[in-house]
Amino acid sequence: MRDNNINRHQAANRYTTELRLRFRDLRRENGLSQAKLGELIGVDQATISNFESGRTVMSVKQAYEMALIFDIELA
């Protein structure tokens, strides 16, 4: 059971890392500043910076809003 917990935790960490890097790349490709993206989802620039650097994890709602902005699927 413990190994399953560790594997799930590692998989979740990989997913959040891939997601934050993908959102960073999409933001840049679309010419959006961190401040502008933050404005679009209702957070400040520092929050976007923290997401992109991995200091914080975005909420499911924030991730969904970003997916809608960039017209991508989260799955």
Secondary structure, 3 states (H helix, E strand, C coil): CHHHHHHHHHHHHHHHHHHHHHHHHHHHHCCCCHHHHHHHHCCCHHHHHHHHHCCCCCCHHHHHHHHHHHCCCCC
